[in-house]
Structure formats: structure tokens, C-alpha cells
């Protein structure tokens, strides 16, 4: 808004200056003088559009200059000088030079057509001065354009450097986590698994604290892998989405779970964040079913709607409606992903037994 007001202020100022100069010029009045004054005003006001349409403004101001010169109003082509500057700054160097040469070559013809007599020496001096003005305006426009280009390149270089440093730091953290934690967690997990296996093989009762250690080791290993995957992700490598859901269901079947997949509606392209979140919801739900539900069957339903993506994952496990649901890290992560996209998530036992996850993700910006 401020830029537009500035453009109009400059245009009005130039129009006022050239009009005053035309009115102050000493010459015998003619019937064409009102047309000449109108051309002076138009040449100035046209500069208001020099940023949006520099080439049309260049043409209009050049024609106006030729017009009022031919009528006999001997006023310098101030507006055309500003238009040359705007054209070069916008990057239209070649066409600006061509138009400038045409205008300068035509000015003598306009002077010959003038209804007023001007001195030849004065006309030559004024022509040389206008050439100098045009060269200076073009040089100023090119210098400012190059300065802006260098500033943009420097800004892009700074952003690229910052991104590269962030990527390097992220990979460094991932390596440190991998080196310092993965081995220790793996040892805890293997040792607890072995202890449970030996106790079961001997027919001994497995202590609750040992089972808790085993489950904690499994959960820590899974979360660490997810954290390392997120840290290593540079945004360029392909990540799984809804197209990979059939692979999740097929993998669940290999564990003995009777898993089915149903697609409703017309599959369509959804935002990348929705695509990835939908995959993670199905992945986490099937993982929880395999680990906690003791279910024989599970169903995955993906419903493509015009304004939303609806995902349902249900099982026939041991969850009861009367029991208080336990919301672990997996469900918490799902809820955070869905809420961040402006959607809704419901995860609770079903009325007829088992557990159900229902997620609705908007496919348009919230």
C-alpha cells in the first residue's frame, strides 16, 4: 500500500513539474496547446504504473514526449527519463535501449513538425542533454538492479548455509544418540528377552519386574529408532504414505493376524502431511494390536471424502468398554499429529469388545 502511494506521489509530482514548465514556456498560443498540456499530464501520471508495466509506461511517455514536442511545447522529456530508469531496473535492458534510440531519433522530426520555431543550436544542445539524461537513468537503473540481485543471492547463500549447518548438526546428534544409546538399549533388551526365555523354558514364574524391563527395552528401542529416523530425514528421501498401507496390512498378516483393508471413496491426492500422518496412524494401530490386543482379526478402513480423509482401525481383542483405556506414547503421538493438522482422533474400546481408532483428517487447510 505504501509503495503504491509513493508511486502515485512521484507520478503526480512529475506531472505537476512538466505542466508548470509547459505553462511557463514563452511561445505564441495555438489551438493545440490544450492537447499538449494534456500530453504533459498523461506522461507524468503514467509513471504510477512503472513497476507493474514498465514497457507500456516507457512507450506511453515516449509518445507523449514526441506529441507535445511536435505541438511546440518545448519541455524536457522528464517522464521518459524516469520510464527508462524503471525499464532498465526491471531487467528490460534491450527493449529499453531500442525504444530510447527510436524516441531520440524521432525527436528531430517532431521538432521539424513543431508549429513554433526553435533555434537549431538550442535544439542540438537540448538533444545532447536528453541523451546524457537517458544514459544516466539507464546506468542508475542497471546499477540498482545488480545491487538487488547481489543482495538476493547473498540472502539465498545465507539460507543455504544455515540449512546445511542445521542438517550437519542433526546428523551429528543422530550419530551421538546411535553411538551412546543404541548399544546399551540393545544389551538391556537382549538380556531381558534371554532371561524371560530361560525362565519360561524352565517352567519358572517370570517376575513382573523382568517383564516390565523387557517391555521397556522394546519400547525404548522402537522410540529410539523413530527418533533417529526423524533426525536423519533431510526432506528429500521418500517417506511412506497411504500407498504403503497395503504393505503394512500384509506384514500384519504374516504375524497370524487376520487383517483386512477396505478403501472407500475415490482415492485422490491429499496433502503430504495428511498422507504421512494417515500412514503413521495405521502403522501405530497395527503395532499396538500385535503387541497388546491379543486379537485374532483387525480391519483397516480408509475413506476418501471430498473434504476429509477418514481412517478406522478396529480389532476384536481383549479391550473392554468397562476398562479404562491406557494411552501410551504411541496413541499420544497419533493424537498430536492429528491435532496439528486440525483433525480429530478417537481411540477407545468398542461396545462389543476390542479396540477402535477413528481419525478424521481435513484435506483442505484448517
Residue pairs with C-beta under 8 A, 6 or more apart in sequence:
3 51
4 48
7 47
7 48
7 49
7 50
7 51
8 48
10 47
10 48
10 82
11 44
11 45
11 46
11 47
11 48
12 44
12 45
13 44
14 43
14 44
14 47
14 78
14 79
14 82
15 40
15 41
15 43
15 44
15 45
15 79
16 44
17 44
17 78
18 40
18 41
18 43
18 44
18 75
18 76
18 78
18 79
19 37
19 40
19 41
19 44
21 75
21 76
22 36
22 37
22 40
22 68
22 73
22 75
23 37
25 73
25 74
25 75
27 72
27 73
27 74
27 116
28 116
30 71
30 72
30 115
32 71
32 72
32 115
33 71
33 73
35 67
35 71
36 67
36 68
36 71
36 72
36 73
37 68
37 73
39 64
39 67
39 68
39 71
39 73
40 64
40 68
40 73
40 75
42 60
42 64
43 60
43 61
43 64
43 65
43 68
43 77
43 79
43 80
44 78
44 79
46 57
46 60
46 61
46 64
46 79
46 83
47 57
47 61
47 79
47 82
47 83
47 86
49 56
49 57
50 57
50 82
50 83
50 86
51 86
51 90
54 83
54 86
54 87
54 89
54 90
54 92
55 87
55 92
55 95
55 96
55 99
57 83
57 86
57 87
58 80
58 83
58 84
58 86
58 87
58 95
58 96
58 99
59 99
60 83
61 77
61 79
61 80
61 82
61 83
62 77
62 80
62 83
62 99
62 100
62 102
62 103
64 79
64 80
65 77
65 79
65 80
65 103
65 107
66 103
66 106
66 107
66 110
67 110
68 75
69 77
69 107
69 110
69 111
69 114
70 110
70 111
70 113
70 114
71 114
71 115
72 114
72 115
72 116
74 114
74 116
74 118
74 126
76 126
76 129
76 130
76 133
77 103
77 130
80 103
80 134
81 130
81 133
81 134
81 137
82 137
84 96
84 100
84 134
84 137
84 138
84 141
85 137
85 138
85 140
85 141
86 141
87 93
87 95
87 96
87 99
87 141
88 96
88 137
88 138
88 141
88 142
88 145
89 141
89 142
89 144
89 145
90 145
91 145
93 138
93 142
96 138
97 138
100 134
100 138
104 127
104 130
104 131
104 134
107 127
107 130
108 123
108 127
111 118
111 123
167 234
170 231
170 232
171 231
171 232
173 231
174 228
174 231
174 232
177 224
177 227
177 228
177 231
178 228
181 224
182 224
185 217
185 220
185 221
185 224
186 221
188 213
188 217
188 220
189 214
189 217
189 218
189 220
189 221
192 210
192 213
192 214
192 217
193 214
193 217
195 210
195 214
196 206
196 210
196 211
196 214
199 205
199 206
199 207
199 210
200 206
219 329
223 329
233 239
239 276
240 276
240 279
240 283
241 272
241 275
241 276
241 278
241 279
242 270
242 275
242 278
242 279
242 302
244 279
245 261
245 278
245 279
245 282
245 300
245 302
246 261
248 279
248 282
248 283
248 286
248 300
249 259
249 260
249 261
249 282
249 286
249 300
251 286
252 259
252 286
252 289
252 290
252 298
253 259
255 290
257 286
257 289
257 290
257 295
257 296
257 297
257 298
258 296
258 297
258 298
259 286
259 297
259 298
259 299
259 300
260 297
260 298
260 299
260 300
261 299
261 300
261 301
261 302
262 299
262 300
262 301
262 302
263 302
263 304
264 301
264 302
264 303
264 304
265 303
265 304
265 305
266 304
267 304
268 304
268 363
270 278
270 304
270 309
270 361
270 363
271 363
273 341
274 309
274 341
274 361
274 362
274 363
277 337
277 338
277 341
277 361
278 302
278 309
278 311
278 359
278 361
280 333
280 334
280 337
281 311
281 313
281 334
281 337
281 338
281 345
281 357
281 359
282 300
282 302
282 311
282 313
284 330
284 331
284 333
284 334
285 300
285 313
285 334
285 357
286 298
286 300
286 313
287 330
288 328
288 330
288 331
288 355
289 295
289 298
289 313
289 315
289 317
289 355
292 317
293 315
293 317
293 318
293 319
293 354
293 355
294 317
294 318
295 315
295 316
295 317
295 318
295 354
296 316
297 315
297 316
298 313
298 314
298 315
298 316
299 312
299 313
299 314
299 315
300 311
300 312
300 313
301 310
301 311
301 312
301 313
302 309
302 310
302 311
303 309
303 310
303 311
303 312
305 363
306 363
307 362
307 363
307 364
308 343
308 360
308 361
308 362
308 363
309 360
309 361
309 363
310 358
310 359
310 360
310 361
311 357
311 358
311 359
311 360
311 361
312 356
312 357
312 358
312 359
313 356
313 357
314 350
314 354
314 355
314 356
314 357
315 354
315 355
315 356
316 353
316 354
317 353
317 354
317 355
318 353
319 325
319 349
319 350
319 353
319 354
319 355
320 349
320 353
321 349
321 350
321 351
321 353
323 349
325 347
325 348
325 349
325 355
327 347
331 347
334 345
334 347
334 357
334 359
335 345
335 347
338 344
338 345
338 359
338 360
338 361
339 345
341 361
341 362
341 366
342 362
342 366
343 359
343 360
343 361
343 362
344 359
344 360
345 357
345 358
345 359
345 360
346 356
346 357
346 358
346 359
347 355
347 356
347 357
347 358
348 355
348 356
349 355
349 356
350 356
